[in-house]
């Protein structure tokens, strides 16, 4: 099977969030199967982390049309095992300090940047003579790729047997631009209609992908149901998603069990596994307490948060309720984002330095130590397409405290491998924290929950099999149509 993955970011080259984790992991896993040939296309940003990969220039170049002009594209290639990664280069669009934005906000030409990238992916595959069976795209930045395949490239023999898959990682981000983006994309205004590209007078890149993709996936089964059936969760695309529900499904994300493994984690004070977690958790807790200036007490409950500072994440309810439990629970927070949330946690840490810790700049080793040291992991999201942090937390024996939504619902079972509240509300958080304080005294019960959490399968193997099943069905359908 020949699989082309197209994304605006992919770990370890570029990552701003979970999207990068998913695209990087899936590409690598698919490529490990010798029956597959996999290529990954991402932009060559100025800020790429190329490390030891040393991409080599692909001889030659080609052009793609954007906004009535022909823009030159050059490619460079790196190999990661059997995976071939192609970096799409154009200094006008990608030679910047940010990926999507700078300190003033989103780049004003993001429509042109990802029109260019989408066309470069399709022309780039032809340039390297990679004729895909599956073109798998991710989020709005590549939403135009499935649309191009059914419009501009509909009569291109190179893509006759190609099927497209679009994965929605967070439907709140849609790539909405003025109608003139149709001209920039080189798509006929005859298609600027409510059932295709038009979206309340604008052009919507994600909607275009949802309309034209052969298969749509989201990153958890519950999120797939929420975005089509719960008012507001689909951000005004609920009707379209219901209309296409026959090709929509949720595939739960996984985590890299090699990177997130407490038995072999170089950042921990003491390594441990599910069979001997008690000594390991205790050693890592006291080490982190010392490192961050908290009161060193192994009997204190340590609550960890590793998160983007965002209203979506429900962290404001922690700000309002945490001090009521600070005699029993220590809070360690790592993350950046919205200033008002960051400032709130900074003030708590300044006022109660032995009970609260806040680290603003993301620190990968510290994140590992927080997961390992924490007894509970707070993630009361208002919505959560999938979430990876709760899976990482369970892998490290930190029981997640989550809301009953999206991927959190699909991974955390109340009082079995974590704690679940019905909504991101202050009273519900107070109630569950009180419950946790009482339950923590019952070491055998608590230990059983930790064992259940650490014993779960959070790897990509389950998810990758689901995707391969989807790919296989699409190829069968395409072959039936051809003959």
C-alpha positions as CSV (number, residue, x, y, z in Angstrom):
1,X,0.0,0.0,0.0
2,X,1.3,3.4,-0.9
3,X,0.4,6.1,1.7
4,X,1.0,9.8,1.4
5,X,0.7,11.7,4.7
6,X,0.3,15.5,4.5
7,X,0.4,17.7,7.6
8,X,1.4,21.1,8.7
9,X,3.5,19.6,11.5
10,X,5.0,16.3,12.6
11,X,7.1,15.2,15.5
12,X,10.1,15.2,15.8
13,X,10.6,17.9,13.1
14,X,7.9,20.3,14.2
15,X,5.3,20.2,16.9
16,X,3.0,22.8,18.4
17,X,0.5,20.4,19.9
18,X,-1.1,17.0,19.6
19,X,-1.4,17.2,15.8
20,X,2.4,16.9,15.5
21,X,2.5,13.9,17.8
22,X,-0.2,12.0,15.9
23,X,1.2,12.6,12.3
24,X,4.7,11.8,13.3
25,X,3.7,8.6,15.1
26,X,1.3,7.3,12.5
27,X,3.7,7.9,9.6
28,X,6.4,6.0,11.4
29,X,4.2,3.1,12.4
30,X,2.8,2.7,8.9
31,X,6.3,2.7,7.4
32,X,7.4,-0.1,9.7
33,X,5.2,-2.5,7.9
34,X,7.2,-3.8,4.9
35,X,3.9,-4.1,2.9
36,X,3.6,-0.3,3.0
37,X,5.5,2.5,1.2
38,X,5.0,5.8,3.1
39,X,6.0,9.4,2.4
40,X,5.3,12.3,4.7
41,X,5.1,15.9,3.4
42,X,5.5,18.9,5.8
43,X,6.6,22.5,5.3
44,X,10.2,23.4,5.7
45,X,9.8,26.0,8.4
46,X,12.7,28.1,9.6
47,X,12.2,26.6,13.1
48,X,12.3,22.9,12.1
49,X,14.1,20.6,14.5
50,X,16.2,18.7,12.0
51,X,18.8,17.4,14.6
52,X,20.7,14.6,13.1
53,X,18.3,13.9,10.2
54,X,20.3,16.1,7.7
55,X,17.8,16.4,4.9
56,X,19.3,16.3,1.4
57,X,18.0,18.5,-1.5
58,X,16.0,16.7,-4.1
59,X,17.5,17.7,-7.5
60,X,15.3,20.2,-9.5
61,X,12.3,22.2,-8.6
62,X,8.7,22.8,-9.8
63,X,6.1,25.5,-9.7
64,X,2.5,25.7,-8.3
65,X,-0.1,28.4,-9.0
66,X,-1.1,30.6,-6.1
67,X,-3.1,33.8,-6.4
68,X,-2.5,34.0,-10.2
69,X,1.3,33.6,-9.9
70,X,3.6,30.7,-10.2
71,X,5.5,29.9,-7.0
72,X,8.6,27.8,-7.1
73,X,8.9,24.8,-4.9
74,X,12.0,22.9,-3.9
75,X,12.0,19.7,-1.9
76,X,14.5,18.2,0.6
77,X,14.3,14.6,1.9
78,X,15.2,12.9,5.2
79,X,14.8,9.3,6.1
80,X,13.6,7.9,9.4
81,X,13.9,4.2,9.1
82,X,11.6,3.2,6.2
83,X,9.8,6.5,6.3
84,X,10.6,9.1,3.7
85,X,10.0,12.7,4.8
86,X,9.8,15.5,2.2
87,X,10.1,19.1,3.3
88,X,8.3,21.6,1.1
89,X,10.5,24.8,0.9
90,X,9.6,28.3,-0.2
91,X,11.2,31.1,1.8
92,X,8.4,33.6,1.1
93,X,5.9,31.4,3.0
94,X,8.0,29.4,5.5
95,X,11.1,31.3,6.4
96,X,9.6,32.8,9.6
97,X,10.1,32.4,13.3
98,X,6.6,31.1,13.9
99,X,4.7,28.2,12.4
100,X,1.2,29.7,12.2
101,X,1.6,33.0,13.9
102,X,4.0,35.5,15.5
103,X,3.6,37.6,18.7
104,X,1.0,39.8,17.0
105,X,-1.3,37.0,16.0
106,X,-1.9,34.7,13.0
107,X,0.0,35.4,9.9
108,X,-2.1,37.4,7.5
109,X,-1.3,35.2,4.5
110,X,-2.1,31.8,6.1
111,X,-4.6,31.2,3.3
112,X,-1.9,31.6,0.7
113,X,0.7,29.6,2.7
114,X,-1.5,26.5,3.0
115,X,-2.9,26.9,-0.5
116,X,0.7,26.7,-1.6
117,X,1.5,23.8,0.6
118,X,-1.6,21.8,-0.5
119,X,-0.8,22.3,-4.2
120,X,2.9,21.5,-3.5
121,X,2.0,18.2,-1.9
122,X,0.0,17.0,-4.9
123,X,2.5,18.3,-7.4
124,X,5.4,17.1,-5.2
125,X,4.1,13.5,-5.3
126,X,4.1,13.7,-9.1
127,X,7.6,15.2,-9.0
128,X,9.0,12.3,-7.1
129,X,6.8,9.8,-9.0
130,X,5.0,8.6,-5.9
131,X,1.5,7.5,-7.0
132,X,-0.5,7.0,-3.7
133,X,-3.3,4.7,-3.0
134,X,-4.2,6.8,0.1
135,X,-3.7,10.6,0.6
136,X,-4.2,11.1,4.4
137,X,-4.6,14.8,5.4
138,X,-4.8,16.4,8.8
139,X,-6.8,19.5,9.9
140,X,-7.6,22.7,8.0
141,X,-4.1,23.3,6.8
142,X,-4.4,20.4,4.4
143,X,-8.2,20.5,4.0
144,X,-7.9,21.7,0.4
145,X,-6.0,18.6,-0.7
146,X,-9.1,16.3,-0.8
147,X,-11.0,19.2,-2.5
148,X,-8.3,19.6,-5.1
149,X,-8.4,15.9,-5.9
150,X,-12.1,16.1,-6.7
151,X,-11.9,19.4,-8.6
152,X,-8.7,20.7,-10.2
153,X,-7.2,17.2,-10.3
154,X,-10.3,15.2,-11.0
155,X,-9.2,14.3,-14.6
156,X,-5.5,13.8,-13.6
157,X,-4.7,10.2,-14.4
158,X,-1.9,10.2,-11.8
159,X,-4.5,10.3,-9.1
160,X,-7.1,8.0,-10.7
161,X,-6.8,5.3,-8.0
162,X,-6.1,7.7,-5.0
163,X,-8.5,7.9,-2.1
164,X,-8.4,10.7,0.5
165,X,-8.8,10.6,4.2
166,X,-9.2,13.8,6.3
167,X,-8.6,13.6,10.1
168,X,-10.1,16.4,12.2
169,X,-7.9,16.9,15.3
170,X,-9.9,19.9,16.6
171,X,-12.9,21.2,14.7
172,X,-12.6,24.6,16.5
173,X,-9.8,25.5,14.1
174,X,-11.2,25.6,10.5
175,X,-9.1,27.9,8.4
176,X,-11.8,30.5,7.5
177,X,-10.8,33.2,5.1
178,X,-12.4,35.9,2.9
179,X,-14.1,34.6,-0.3
180,X,-11.2,35.9,-2.4
181,X,-9.2,32.9,-1.2
182,X,-11.1,31.0,-3.9
183,X,-9.2,33.0,-6.5
184,X,-5.9,32.5,-4.7
185,X,-6.6,28.7,-4.7
186,X,-7.5,28.7,-8.4
187,X,-10.9,27.1,-7.7
188,X,-13.9,28.2,-9.7
189,X,-16.4,30.5,-8.0
190,X,-19.1,28.1,-9.4
191,X,-18.2,26.0,-6.4
192,X,-18.6,28.8,-3.9
193,X,-21.9,27.4,-2.7
194,X,-23.3,26.4,0.7
195,X,-22.8,22.7,-0.1
196,X,-19.2,23.1,-1.0
197,X,-16.7,25.9,-0.2
198,X,-18.9,28.8,1.0
199,X,-19.3,29.3,4.8
200,X,-21.3,32.3,5.9
201,X,-19.8,34.4,3.1
202,X,-16.3,33.1,3.6
203,X,-14.2,30.2,2.3
204,X,-13.6,27.5,4.9
205,X,-10.6,25.2,4.2
206,X,-11.7,22.5,6.7
207,X,-15.3,22.4,5.4
208,X,-13.9,21.9,1.9
209,X,-12.0,18.8,3.1
210,X,-15.1,17.5,4.9
211,X,-17.2,17.9,1.7
212,X,-14.8,16.2,-0.6
213,X,-12.8,13.6,1.4
214,X,-13.6,10.0,0.7
215,X,-13.4,9.2,4.5
216,X,-13.4,11.5,7.5
217,X,-12.0,10.5,10.9
218,X,-11.7,12.3,14.2
219,X,-9.3,11.4,17.1
220,X,-11.8,9.6,19.3
221,X,-15.2,7.8,18.9
222,X,-17.0,10.1,21.4
223,X,-15.7,13.2,19.7
224,X,-17.0,12.0,16.4
225,X,-20.5,11.8,17.9
226,X,-20.2,15.1,19.8
227,X,-19.2,17.2,16.8
228,X,-22.2,16.0,14.7
229,X,-24.8,15.7,17.4
230,X,-24.1,18.2,20.2
231,X,-25.0,21.8,19.6
232,X,-21.9,24.0,19.4
233,X,-19.4,21.1,19.4
234,X,-19.2,21.1,15.6
235,X,-18.7,24.9,15.4
236,X,-21.5,25.3,12.9
237,X,-20.5,22.3,10.8
238,X,-22.8,19.8,12.7
239,X,-25.3,19.6,9.7
240,X,-22.6,18.8,7.2
241,X,-21.1,16.2,9.5
242,X,-24.5,14.6,10.0
243,X,-25.0,14.6,6.2
244,X,-21.7,12.8,5.8
245,X,-22.1,10.5,8.9
246,X,-21.8,7.4,6.7
247,X,-18.1,8.2,6.1
248,X,-17.3,9.7,9.5
249,X,-15.8,7.7,12.4
250,X,-13.6,8.2,15.4
251,X,-10.2,6.5,15.8
252,X,-8.7,6.9,19.2
253,X,-5.2,8.3,19.3
254,X,-2.3,6.6,21.1
255,X,0.9,7.6,22.7
256,X,4.5,6.7,21.9
257,X,5.1,4.0,24.5
258,X,8.9,4.2,23.8
259,X,9.1,7.8,24.8
260,X,6.5,7.6,27.6
261,X,7.8,4.7,29.6
262,X,8.5,5.0,33.3
263,X,10.5,1.8,33.2
264,X,13.0,3.4,30.8
265,X,12.7,7.1,31.2
266,X,16.1,8.9,31.5
267,X,14.5,12.0,33.1
268,X,13.3,10.2,36.2
269,X,14.9,10.0,39.6
270,X,13.9,6.4,39.9
271,X,12.5,4.2,37.1
272,X,9.6,1.9,37.8
273,X,6.9,-0.2,36.2
274,X,3.4,-1.4,37.1
275,X,4.7,-4.3,39.3
276,X,6.8,-2.0,41.6
277,X,5.3,1.4,41.2
278,X,5.0,2.4,44.8
279,X,8.7,2.9,45.5
280,X,9.2,4.6,42.2
281,X,6.3,7.0,42.5
282,X,7.4,7.9,46.1
283,X,11.1,8.6,45.0
284,X,10.0,10.7,42.1
285,X,7.5,12.7,44.2
286,X,10.0,13.6,46.9
287,X,12.6,14.5,44.3
288,X,10.2,16.8,42.5
289,X,9.1,18.4,45.7
290,X,12.7,19.2,46.5
291,X,13.4,20.4,43.0
292,X,10.4,22.8,43.0
293,X,10.7,24.0,46.6
294,X,7.5,22.3,47.8
295,X,7.2,20.8,51.3
296,X,8.8,17.4,51.1
297,X,6.1,15.0,52.3
298,X,5.5,11.6,50.7
299,X,2.0,11.6,52.2
300,X,0.9,14.8,50.5
301,X,-1.2,14.2,47.4
302,X,0.6,15.7,44.4
303,X,-1.6,17.0,41.6
304,X,0.1,17.5,38.2
305,X,-1.0,19.7,35.3
306,X,0.9,19.7,32.0
307,X,-1.2,21.7,29.6
308,X,-1.8,24.6,27.3
309,X,-3.2,27.5,29.3
310,X,-6.5,27.7,27.5
311,X,-10.2,28.2,28.6
312,X,-11.0,24.9,26.8
313,X,-8.9,23.0,29.3
314,X,-11.0,24.1,32.3
315,X,-8.0,25.2,34.3
316,X,-9.9,28.3,35.6
317,X,-11.9,26.0,37.9
318,X,-8.6,24.8,39.4
319,X,-7.6,28.4,40.0
320,X,-10.9,29.0,41.9
321,X,-10.9,25.7,44.0
322,X,-7.3,24.7,44.6
323,X,-6.6,26.8,47.7
324,X,-9.5,25.0,49.5
325,X,-7.4,21.8,49.3
326,X,-3.9,23.1,49.5
327,X,-3.4,21.7,53.1
328,X,-3.9,18.2,51.6
329,X,-2.9,18.5,48.0
330,X,0.2,20.1,46.3
331,X,-0.3,21.5,42.8
332,X,2.4,21.4,40.1
333,X,1.6,23.2,36.9
334,X,3.6,23.4,33.7
335,X,2.3,25.2,30.6
336,X,2.0,28.4,28.6
337,X,-0.8,30.2,26.7
338,X,-3.5,32.6,27.8
339,X,-2.0,35.3,30.0
340,X,-4.8,35.5,32.5
341,X,-4.5,31.8,33.3
342,X,-0.7,31.9,33.5
343,X,-0.8,34.9,35.7
344,X,-3.4,33.2,38.0
345,X,-1.1,30.2,38.6
346,X,1.9,32.5,38.9
347,X,0.2,34.4,41.7
348,X,-0.8,31.2,43.5
349,X,2.8,29.9,43.4
350,X,4.1,33.2,44.7
351,X,1.6,33.3,47.6
352,X,1.9,29.6,48.6
353,X,5.4,28.6,47.4
354,X,5.4,25.3,49.4
355,X,2.0,24.2,48.1
356,X,1.9,25.5,44.5
357,X,4.5,25.4,41.7
358,X,4.1,27.0,38.3
359,X,6.6,26.7,35.4
360,X,5.7,28.8,32.4
361,X,8.0,27.8,29.6
362,X,7.5,24.2,28.4
363,X,10.2,21.9,29.6
364,X,10.1,18.3,28.3
365,X,12.2,16.7,31.0
366,X,10.2,18.5,33.7
367,X,7.0,17.2,32.1
368,X,8.2,13.6,32.4
369,X,9.1,14.2,36.1
370,X,5.7,15.7,36.8
371,X,3.9,12.7,35.3
372,X,6.1,10.3,37.4
373,X,5.7,12.3,40.6
374,X,2.0,13.0,40.5
375,X,-0.7,11.0,42.3
376,X,-3.4,12.6,40.3
377,X,-3.4,14.5,37.0
378,X,-5.9,17.3,36.5
379,X,-7.6,17.7,33.0
380,X,-11.1,19.1,33.4
381,X,-11.5,20.1,29.8
382,X,-14.7,21.7,28.5
383,X,-14.2,19.6,25.4
384,X,-11.3,17.3,24.4
385,X,-11.1,15.7,20.9
386,X,-8.9,13.0,22.2
387,X,-6.3,14.1,24.7
388,X,-2.9,12.5,25.1
389,X,-2.0,13.7,28.5
390,X,-4.5,11.5,30.4
391,X,-3.0,8.5,28.6
392,X,0.5,9.5,29.5
393,X,-0.6,10.2,33.1
394,X,-2.1,6.7,33.4
395,X,1.0,5.1,31.9
396,X,3.0,6.8,34.7
397,X,0.5,5.8,37.4
398,X,-1.0,9.3,37.9
399,X,-4.8,8.9,38.1
400,X,-6.4,11.4,35.8
401,X,-9.2,13.7,36.9
402,X,-11.2,14.4,33.8
403,X,-14.6,15.6,32.4
404,X,-16.9,13.2,30.6
405,X,-16.2,14.4,27.1
406,X,-14.5,13.3,23.9
407,X,-11.4,11.1,24.2
408,X,-11.4,11.6,28.0
409,X,-14.7,9.6,28.1
410,X,-13.2,6.9,25.9
411,X,-10.1,6.4,28.0
412,X,-10.9,7.1,31.7
413,X,-13.4,5.0,33.7
414,X,-14.7,6.5,36.9
415,X,-13.1,5.1,40.1
416,X,-11.3,2.4,38.0
417,X,-8.4,4.0,36.3
418,X,-9.2,7.6,37.2
419,X,-11.9,10.1,38.3
420,X,-14.7,11.6,36.1
421,X,-16.8,14.6,36.6
422,X,-19.8,15.5,34.4
423,X,-18.7,19.1,33.6
424,X,-16.1,21.7,34.1
425,X,-17.8,23.3,37.1
426,X,-16.4,24.5,40.5
427,X,-18.7,22.4,42.6
428,X,-18.0,19.2,40.7
429,X,-14.2,19.8,41.1
430,X,-14.6,20.4,44.8
431,X,-16.6,17.2,45.2
432,X,-14.1,15.0,43.3
433,X,-11.1,16.5,45.1
434,X,-12.8,15.8,48.4
435,X,-13.5,12.3,47.3
436,X,-9.8,11.9,46.3
437,X,-8.5,13.1,49.7
438,X,-10.7,10.5,51.4
439,X,-9.8,7.7,49.0
440,X,-6.1,8.3,49.1
441,X,-5.9,7.0,52.7
442,X,-7.1,3.6,51.5
443,X,-3.7,2.5,50.1
444,X,-4.9,-0.9,48.7
445,X,-7.8,0.6,46.8
446,X,-5.6,3.4,45.5
447,X,-3.0,0.9,44.5
448,X,-5.5,-1.2,42.6
449,X,-6.6,1.9,40.6
450,X,-3.0,2.8,39.8
451,X,-2.4,-0.8,38.6
452,X,-5.4,-0.6,36.4
453,X,-4.3,2.7,35.0
454,X,-0.7,1.5,34.3
455,X,-1.9,-1.8,32.8
456,X,-3.9,-0.1,30.0
457,X,-2.9,-0.3,26.3
458,X,-2.3,3.3,25.2
459,X,0.0,2.4,22.3
460,X,-0.5,3.2,18.6
461,X,-0.9,-0.4,17.6
462,X,-4.7,-0.4,18.1
463,X,-5.2,3.0,16.3
464,X,-2.9,2.1,13.4
465,X,-4.9,-1.1,12.7
466,X,-8.1,0.9,12.6
467,X,-6.6,3.2,10.0
468,X,-5.3,0.4,7.9
469,X,-8.8,-1.2,7.9
470,X,-10.1,2.2,6.6
471,X,-7.5,2.4,4.0
472,X,-8.1,-1.2,2.9
473,X,-11.9,-0.6,2.4
474,X,-11.2,2.6,0.4
475,X,-8.9,0.8,-1.9
476,X,-11.4,-2.0,-2.4
477,X,-14.1,0.6,-3.2
478,X,-11.9,2.4,-5.7
479,X,-11.0,-0.9,-7.4
480,X,-14.7,-1.9,-7.7
481,X,-15.5,1.5,-9.2
482,X,-12.7,1.2,-11.7
483,X,-13.8,-2.1,-13.0
